[in-house]
């Protein structure tokens, strides 16, 4: 049995993580899955409540990266190695290829690209957008998590915070302009851009979402961040998003 923390210890860990809000989502505490030893409140509820109370500090601490190169690199090919163990990237590629053939997904629309770089220089601390999709109304920054109950042990809180951090880092007007120019799409520059988790059915985030009414603080934080989760499942050797 692992260590069980009390509520004060979790809050202390939040205070430490808040010293660098852009890396808050990477801290181990956002993946804690137990309950506080003194209050029986889930760790993620305590963290979500802390973030709402310190939201302006959190948001201000995530600085935008002014990327000089295009977000649209145009380097992705349709071929991929089925023997690769990089299941998350293979899933992203398969989703992308489905839309490359002129099709769309329910809920998210057309996937424009995957693995979109956020860094301007190598020393920048930032990941990549897993998937970028446009449904004709909203541009979706999708944080994809690989399939499988055992392989995906990241919490919904972690998924939400990672996506929101990327949203804060991105110059959204440049992002839209770059794809309009290089991909020939015509997305209005004032299009809302939202960050959302995209996780597999029966993953930990999916199971947490199914009981979201028992996690009111997490639900409230997701509403504050305007983070609507989407879910994915395999159907007839392809994927369905719901």
C-alpha positions in Angstrom: 0.0 0.0 0.0 1.3 3.4 -1.0 1.7 6.5 1.2 -1.6 8.2 2.2 -1.3 12.0 2.5 -3.4 14.3 4.6 -5.1 17.4 3.1 -2.5 19.9 4.3 0.3 17.9 2.7 -1.5 18.0 -0.7 -2.0 21.7 -0.3 1.6 22.2 0.5 2.5 20.2 -2.6 0.2 22.5 -4.6 2.0 25.6 -3.2 5.3 24.1 -4.3 4.0 23.3 -7.8 2.6 26.8 -8.2 6.1 28.1 -8.2 6.0 27.2 -11.9 2.4 27.0 -13.2 3.5 26.0 -16.7 4.8 22.8 -15.3 2.0 22.2 -12.7 0.5 19.5 -14.9 3.7 17.5 -14.9 3.9 17.2 -11.1 3.3 13.8 -9.7 0.6 15.0 -7.4 -1.9 15.6 -10.2 -1.9 11.8 -10.8 -2.4 10.9 -7.2 -5.4 8.6 -7.1 -6.2 8.1 -3.4 -8.0 10.1 -0.7 -6.8 12.3 2.1 -6.1 10.4 5.3 -7.9 13.0 7.5 -10.8 14.1 5.3 -11.4 11.2 2.9 -11.6 13.7 0.1 -10.0 12.6 -3.2 -6.6 14.2 -3.8 -7.7 15.5 -7.2 -10.6 17.3 -5.5 -8.3 19.1 -3.2 -6.0 20.1 -6.1 -8.9 21.3 -8.3 -10.2 23.4 -5.4 -6.7 24.9 -4.8 -6.4 25.8 -8.5 -9.8 27.5 -8.6 -8.8 29.5 -5.6 -5.5 30.5 -7.2 -6.7 30.6 -10.8 -5.5 34.1 -11.7 -2.0 33.3 -10.4 -2.1 30.0 -12.2 -3.2 31.5 -15.5 -0.7 34.4 -15.3 2.1 32.0 -14.7 1.8 30.2 -18.0 3.6 32.4 -20.5 2.9 32.4 -24.2 5.7 31.1 -26.4 6.1 33.4 -29.4 6.9 30.8 -32.1 8.6 32.3 -35.2 8.3 29.2 -37.4 4.9 28.0 -38.6 2.8 25.8 -36.4 1.9 24.0 -39.6 5.1 22.1 -40.5 3.6 20.0 -43.3 6.0 17.1 -42.5 3.6 14.3 -41.7 3.2 11.4 -44.1 0.3 9.0 -44.3 2.5 5.9 -43.8 3.2 4.5 -40.4 4.9 1.5 -38.8 2.3 -0.8 -37.4 4.9 -2.6 -35.4 5.8 0.5 -33.5 5.1 0.5 -29.7 4.3 4.2 -29.8 0.6 3.5 -29.6 -0.4 7.1 -28.8 1.3 8.5 -31.9 0.0 5.6 -34.1 -3.5 6.4 -32.9 -3.1 10.1 -33.7 -1.8 9.2 -37.2 -4.7 6.8 -37.9 -7.2 9.5 -36.8 -5.4 12.0 -39.0 -5.3 9.7 -42.0 -9.0 9.1 -41.7 -9.7 12.8 -42.1 -7.0 13.2 -44.8 -9.2 11.0 -47.0 -12.0 13.7 -46.8 -14.0 12.3 -43.8 -14.9 13.8 -40.5 -15.5 12.7 -37.0 -18.6 13.3 -34.9 -18.1 15.9 -32.1 -14.7 17.2 -33.3 -14.9 17.5 -37.1 -11.8 17.3 -39.3 -8.4 16.6 -37.8 -6.0 19.1 -39.4 -2.7 17.7 -38.1 -1.0 16.0 -35.2 2.1 16.4 -33.1 2.1 20.2 -33.7 5.2 21.8 -32.1 4.9 24.6 -29.6 8.6 25.5 -29.0 10.3 28.4 -30.6 13.8 27.3 -29.5 15.1 24.0 -28.2 15.4 25.3 -24.7 11.7 26.1 -24.4 9.8 23.8 -22.0 6.8 22.7 -24.0 5.4 19.6 -25.5 3.4 19.2 -28.7 -0.3 19.4 -29.5 -1.4 15.8 -30.0 -4.2 16.6 -32.4 -5.8 19.8 -33.9 -9.3 19.5 -35.2 -11.9 21.9 -36.6 -15.6 21.3 -36.5 -16.7 24.4 -38.4 -17.3 26.4 -35.2 -14.5 25.6 -32.7 -10.9 24.7 -33.2 -10.1 21.9 -30.8 -6.7 21.3 -29.2 -6.9 17.6 -28.2 -4.8 16.0 -25.6 -4.8 12.3 -26.7 -4.1 9.6 -24.2 -3.2 6.1 -25.4 -5.7 3.2 -25.1 -5.9 0.5 -22.5 -6.8 0.5 -18.9 -3.3 -0.5 -17.7 -1.5 1.8 -20.1 -3.4 5.0 -19.3 -3.1 5.8 -15.6 -3.2 9.5 -15.9 -6.1 11.2 -14.1 -8.7 13.4 -15.8 -7.2 16.3 -13.9 -3.8 15.7 -15.5 -5.3 15.5 -19.0 -7.3 18.7 -18.5 -4.3 20.7 -17.1 -2.0 19.6 -19.8 -4.4 20.7 -22.5 -5.1 24.0 -20.8 -1.4 24.7 -20.4 -0.8 24.2 -24.1 -3.8 26.5 -24.9 -2.2 29.3 -22.8 1.2 28.8 -24.5 -0.1 29.0 -28.1 -0.6 32.1 -30.1 -4.0 31.1 -31.4 -4.3 33.8 -34.1 -0.9 32.7 -35.6 -2.0 29.0 -35.2 -5.1 29.7 -37.3 -3.3 31.9 -39.8 -0.5 29.3 -40.3 -3.1 26.5 -41.1 -5.1 28.8 -43.3 -2.0 29.6 -45.3 -0.4 26.2 -45.6 -3.4 23.9 -45.6 -5.9 26.1 -47.6 -8.5 26.0 -44.9 -10.5 29.1 -44.2 -10.9 29.3 -40.4 -12.0 32.8 -39.1 -9.3 34.3 -37.0 -11.7 34.9 -34.1 -12.7 31.3 -34.0 -12.9 30.0 -30.4 -10.1 27.7 -29.5 -10.7 25.1 -26.8 -8.5 22.5 -25.2 -10.0 19.1 -24.4 -8.9 15.6 -23.3 -9.4 12.8 -25.9 -9.2 9.5 -24.0 -10.2 6.0 -24.7 -13.3 4.4 -23.3 -12.6 2.5 -20.1 -9.4 4.5 -19.4 -9.0 6.1 -16.0 -10.1 9.6 -17.2 -13.2 8.0 -18.7 -14.1 6.2 -15.5 -13.6 9.4 -13.5 -15.8 11.3 -15.9 -18.6 8.7 -15.6 -18.7 9.6 -11.9 -18.0 13.3 -12.3 -21.0 14.3 -10.1 -19.0 12.7 -7.2 -16.1 15.0 -8.1 -17.8 18.5 -7.9 -14.5 20.4 -7.6 -13.0 18.7 -10.7 -16.2 19.3 -12.6 -16.2 23.0 -11.6 -12.6 23.4 -12.6 -13.3 21.9 -16.0 -16.2 24.3 -16.5 -13.9 27.2 -15.5 -11.3 26.1 -18.1 -14.0 25.4 -20.7 -12.6 21.9 -21.1 -15.1 19.4 -22.6 -13.8 15.9 -22.7 -14.2 13.6 -25.7 -13.9 9.9 -25.7 -12.7 7.3 -28.3 -13.4 3.7 -29.0 -12.5 1.2 -31.7 -15.3 0.2 -34.0 -14.8 -2.1 -37.0 -11.0 -1.5 -37.1 -11.6 2.2 -37.0 -12.3 4.8 -34.3 -15.5 6.4 -33.1 -15.5 9.6 -31.1 -18.3 10.3 -28.6 
